Amino acid sequence: MFTSCSRSPATVSTAMPSSRKSELRTDGEVKLSTGTLYGIIKRLLNDGLIIERRERPAVHDDERRRYYRLTPQGREVAAAEAARLEKVVALARARRLLKKAQPA
């Protein structure tokens, strides 16, 4: 079972939309060049963590654009990475490197 991936693919898989909206949701915290993003997408596809969606928006869609979604395995890997990051943040807070969590 695939249980880990490097930081960029993990970030991308965690930021994959769960809805039909196609943009990665990172609130501007992650900036990737086009080449880096395409390389990550290729790796995530090859590892079976994402698949290309068949359905496309009906209106004003660029034929070159591709849409992806997490596979069940990809969701497991993203959840494991999120849990790992949560532990890292908890440790940083315990060492007073970060402020206490603010309500979302």
Order of alpha helices (4+ residues) and beta strands (2+ residues): alpha-alpha-beta-beta-alpha
